Amino acid sequence: MNWHGQYTCLPKSTRTHKEVSSKFTLRSATSSQALVLLLSNFPSQRRQVAKRAFILFVDMDGFGVSPPCRSSICEKYDVFLSFRGEDTRDNFTSHLYAALKRKQIKTYIDEEILQKGDDINLALPEAIQKSNIAIIIFSEDYASSTWPDTKLIEEVVEDVLKKLQSTVLSSADALKGMIGMEERCEQLESLLSIGSANTRIISLFGMGGIGKTTLANAVYGRIFSHFESCCFLKNVREESERVYDGLEELRKKLFAKLLGEKTVDLETPSSLEIIKMRLRKIRVLIVLDDVSKSKQLEHLVGDGDCFASGSRILLTTREQKVLRTIRRNNGVETHEDEVKQLSDSEALDLFNFTAFDERKPPSEYVELSKEAVRYAGCIPLAIKVVGSELRSLREPNEKKWEKALKIFKMSPPTDISEG
């Protein structure tokens, strides 16, 4: 079996050692061999960090189908927790395990999960394959350390949550029912060009209800784990107008989220400059949803140069011109991407999925489905509203559908007229 994944090293002391991440491929290896090969090939200078422990994350991604159960381990785990050295069992490892459990992260640890009669040579490989993430803890002279290091444990747990969320949001199930979305996500990801050095600002523009927010949300879920900090700021237009100085409140919310703080002080020019100085060191992913005016973009992110190189800013808007006030500079690229209507076949598929939970309707509803799509056009929001309304009819039949469609033509559902 070929194994593909990514490891991340999080050292004990982040002052002297940076987090290291790299992809790996292990060919023709069993699950247990894969970990042994990975560990033996991991850079030796990273195995011992100032005689303290460090944590190695392995994203168990693309490892193939789990083998049939040959032990008591038959369920999927979020995390496989492996530790080297008895000196960590009763301090760091136990505290980390407890913290993961408090966050409802299903974690495999040998002494709690292995049952009497299990063959460890069978059980451990199965546990590895049935986990989304492996956390491997190395240590040397660990008993002399002052533990528990609460801050490090919190960082590890948060990183696990982030990786698990990325796994869930990037899975095929996350796009279930989003007809035509996979191709659009791939196109947008290509435009975002994750990993390139320059900061990029991408404007997703298009008419209301076309699917801009849905697309931005789907891509956000697929890529956010590549950044040091991220924020999805919803309903910028509405929130900025809801209260006096709403735009400034949004900026405080954005900066606090990116810095991992409850609140930030932006009351004086000096405090604002300190905040910006901190943000320039962070590679961020920001989504600004429903931007309606250039001043909103300018107030929240400026020209995009107040974040670390490699940052990505994605905005959704009905106004194509919003992005054009951004000043061009060497470190920031801007791109516009129009979100277009669904094709006729995609629109019909989406309607049928909404109204019937499948892409092919019952034979007696084929023509009525086409009529409903002609009424709604190829706008995802309108299609979903009409499909849901027709589906909700008590004891639906063809005549009730025909009557409802006539009513829609005279008086569109509220969700459509406000979209």
Order of alpha helices (4+ residues) and beta strands (2+ residues): beta-beta-alpha-alpha-beta-beta-alpha-beta-alpha-alpha-beta-alpha-alpha-beta-alpha-beta-alpha-alpha-alpha-beta-alpha-beta-beta-alpha-alpha-alpha-alpha-alpha
